Amino acid sequence: MTMEEMRIETETNSMVSMTLYAVMYPVFNELERINLSAAQTLRAAFIKAERENPGLTQDIIMKILEKKNVQINYTESLLRMAADDVEEFLVDRPEQEFQDLNEKSRALKHILSKIPDEINDRVRFLQTIKDIASAIKELLDTVNNVFKKYHYQNRRGDQRVHQCEQTDPPNQPHSADLQDRHIGTIGDCVCVRHRDS
């Protein structure tokens, strides 16, 4: 598969799968209040089905709307609903950088959800486009800050491990032979020596 084919597949899958997150997740959340077990089973089934057949959820929703004779602008509705947070997509790490990431993505989704209201007013729509560009830049800056910080910490951890390997006698056992160098999501490094007491 070429890079272009992968890009197209990713764009297509993410767009058609948006229905699962924007439409069905709120339904699952409501159902959890009534019957937790049924909601979890249904959610797992939809996730699995969507993973194996991208767009299945969208097809189901479209058929339901067609059967009920409901006339809506589906894309507009998805844009409006996309502003709601999907808990599974939020970063739950407590560090400020990750919370900033959640905040910036939430702000971008909110701006995108206003497109249907402002698309017919040229001046407001152009301002919305500028706001979207600005929000994307802020989000990317935040992503870069996270990568820089944790890449730097990871590199420092690797240097500590390398120093431990050089300074310890060859017959000195290391904790788990330093196999578990990276701990945590992005990688905190640990080097422990056993000492005779």
C-alpha positions, 0 to 999 in steps of 0.5 A: 500500500502506497503512502497516498493510498494509506492517506486516502484510507485514513481520511475516508475511515476517519470521516465515515467513522465520525458517526460512531463517535458523534452520534452513537457515543451519546446514545451509549452514554444515555443507555448506560444510565438505564442498563450499563451492561447492555450499553457496554455490550452494544458499544463494544459491538459497534466499535468492532463492527466499525473497525472491520467495516468503516462506515457501517454506523453511518450506513445504519444511521442513514437507513434509519433516517431514510426509513423514518423519512427524516430530511436533514443535512447530515454533514451539517448535523455531524459538524454540530455534534462533533463539538461534544467531547468523546471521553475516549479521545481525551488524554487523561494524563494529569500533566499540564501539557496534556491538559493543554492538548485537550483544551486546544482540541476542544477549542478547535472542535467548537470552532468547527461546529460553528461552520453551519451557522456561519457559512452563509454570512461571508464575513463571519465565515471568513473570520471562522476560517481564520479562527480555524487556522489559528486553532490548528496552529495552536494545537500543533504548537501544543503537540510539538511542545509535548513531543519536545518535552518528553523526547528530551526526558526520554533522551536524558533517561537513555543517557542515565542508563548508558552511564550506569552501564559504563560505570558498573562493573561487568559482573554487577547485576542490574535490575532486570538487566535494564530490559525495562528502560522505558516506563510510562507512556512516553518513557521515563527511564529507570536504572537500578543497581543491586548493592551488597549491604 
